[in-house]
Amino acid sequence: MLKRPEENEYPSYYESYLNLVPEGNLLEILEHQFTDTVNLLSGLTEEQGNIAYASGKWTVKEVVGHVMDTERIMSYRLLRISRGDKTALAGFSEELYAVEGDFSERPLSELVVELQTVRKSTLSLLGGIPEHAWLRSGTANELPITARAIAYIIAGHGIHHVNIIKEKYIG
């Protein structure tokens, strides 16, 4: 079973995400989170998908798009680092990606299907990483990070945004 990363394995700004990940088998946590997220989003109407909880905040669709984009980027980082690639990996602008993704122009149901595809791909990647590769370290956004820290960040980031949808968008 993959162990929780140590504090020296990731930038401190990811701490809040890692703290959201419960103890247990990370792949099972990600699978349960996947099912719960799909069920939550599938229960929303198209109108609910287009609502932002405050001026200047993302719509539910944009939040879903952000989660997908971030998971893709983090999975790519995880792949490169776990394979021993020492090339420094650039950061990205989540605000730019949310705007340029035009997520609000797409049906919520389509975004849910895409989210499922992204998570299935992430789970496949995680399931194929050799044990010895989890502690490999690389540089992303100019800071050191390990492969296993990225896996936990993916889980915590998803939990964070589902919590926001539940609390701020659907009450």
C-alpha positions in Angstrom: 0.0 0.0 0.0 1.2 3.5 -0.9 2.2 5.4 2.2 1.3 9.1 2.9 4.2 11.4 1.8 6.4 13.1 4.3 6.3 16.9 4.6 9.7 17.2 2.8 8.3 15.6 -0.3 6.1 18.4 -1.5 5.7 22.2 -1.4 3.9 23.4 1.7 1.1 25.0 -0.2 -0.2 21.5 -1.0 -0.5 20.6 2.7 -4.2 21.5 2.9 -5.0 19.0 0.1 -3.0 16.2 1.6 -4.7 16.8 5.0 -8.1 16.0 3.3 -7.0 12.5 2.2 -8.2 9.9 4.6 -6.0 7.1 5.8 -6.2 3.9 3.7 -5.5 2.5 0.3 -5.0 5.5 -2.0 -6.3 3.7 -5.1 -9.5 2.7 -3.3 -9.9 6.3 -1.9 -9.6 7.6 -5.5 -12.1 5.1 -6.8 -14.6 5.9 -4.1 -14.1 9.6 -4.6 -14.7 9.1 -8.3 -18.0 7.3 -7.8 -19.2 9.9 -5.2 -18.2 12.8 -7.5 -19.9 11.4 -10.5 -23.1 10.7 -8.5 -23.0 14.2 -7.1 -22.5 15.9 -10.5 -25.0 13.6 -12.3 -27.7 14.8 -9.8 -27.2 18.5 -10.9 -29.3 20.2 -13.6 -27.7 22.0 -16.5 -28.9 25.3 -14.8 -27.1 24.3 -11.6 -23.9 23.6 -13.6 -24.0 27.2 -14.9 -24.2 28.8 -11.4 -21.4 30.6 -9.7 -21.8 31.0 -5.9 -20.5 34.6 -6.0 -19.4 37.2 -8.5 -16.0 36.4 -9.9 -16.2 32.7 -8.9 -16.2 29.8 -11.3 -19.4 28.0 -12.3 -19.8 24.3 -11.3 -18.9 23.5 -14.9 -15.7 25.5 -14.6 -14.8 23.8 -11.3 -15.2 20.4 -13.0 -13.1 21.6 -15.9 -10.4 22.9 -13.5 -10.4 19.5 -11.6 -9.9 17.7 -15.0 -7.2 20.0 -16.2 -5.3 19.8 -12.9 -5.6 16.1 -12.7 -4.3 15.7 -16.2 -1.3 18.0 -15.5 -0.6 16.3 -12.2 -0.8 12.9 -13.8 1.7 14.0 -16.5 4.0 15.2 -13.8 3.6 12.0 -11.9 4.4 10.0 -15.0 7.5 11.9 -15.8 8.8 11.9 -12.2 8.0 8.3 -11.6 9.9 7.3 -14.8 13.0 9.1 -13.5 12.8 12.1 -15.8 14.7 15.0 -14.1 13.5 17.7 -16.5 12.0 20.6 -14.6 8.3 20.8 -15.2 6.6 24.2 -15.7 3.7 25.5 -13.6 0.3 26.5 -15.2 -2.3 29.2 -14.8 -5.5 27.7 -13.4 -7.3 30.9 -14.2 -6.2 30.9 -17.8 -7.1 27.3 -18.2 -10.6 27.8 -16.7 -11.3 30.6 -19.1 -9.8 29.1 -22.2 -11.5 25.7 -21.6 -14.9 27.2 -22.3 -16.4 24.7 -19.9 -19.6 26.7 -19.4 -20.3 26.3 -23.1 -20.5 22.5 -22.8 -23.2 20.3 -21.3 -22.6 19.2 -17.7 -23.3 15.6 -18.6 -20.5 15.8 -21.2 -18.1 17.2 -18.6 -19.0 14.4 -16.2 -18.2 11.7 -18.9 -14.8 13.4 -19.5 -14.1 13.6 -15.8 -14.7 9.8 -15.6 -12.3 9.3 -18.5 -9.6 11.4 -16.8 -10.0 9.6 -13.5 -9.9 6.1 -15.1 -6.7 7.1 -16.9 -5.2 8.4 -13.6 -6.2 5.1 -11.8 -4.5 3.1 -14.6 -1.4 5.1 -14.3 -1.2 4.8 -10.6 -1.8 1.1 -10.7 1.2 0.6 -13.0 3.8 2.5 -11.1 6.5 0.2 -9.7 7.0 0.4 -5.9 10.5 1.7 -6.2 9.4 4.7 -8.3 7.0 6.3 -5.7 9.9 8.0 -3.9 11.5 9.5 -7.0 11.7 13.2 -6.9 11.5 15.8 -9.5 10.9 19.5 -10.0 7.5 21.0 -10.8 6.7 24.7 -10.7 10.3 25.3 -9.6 9.9 23.2 -6.4 10.9 19.6 -5.5 8.1 17.0 -5.3 7.9 13.2 -5.2 5.7 10.9 -7.3 3.8 9.7 -4.3 3.1 13.3 -3.1 1.6 14.0 -6.5 -0.7 11.0 -6.2 -2.0 12.3 -2.8 -2.3 15.8 -4.2 -4.6 14.5 -7.0 -6.8 12.9 -4.4 -6.8 15.9 -2.0 -7.5 18.4 -4.8 -10.5 16.4 -5.9 -11.8 16.2 -2.3 -11.3 19.9 -1.9 -13.4 20.9 -4.9 -16.2 18.4 -4.2 -16.4 19.9 -0.7 -16.7 23.4 -2.2 -19.4 22.2 -4.6 -21.3 20.7 -1.7 -20.9 23.6 0.6 -21.1 26.6 -1.7 -23.0 25.5 -4.7 -25.7 23.1 -3.6 -25.8 23.8 0.1 
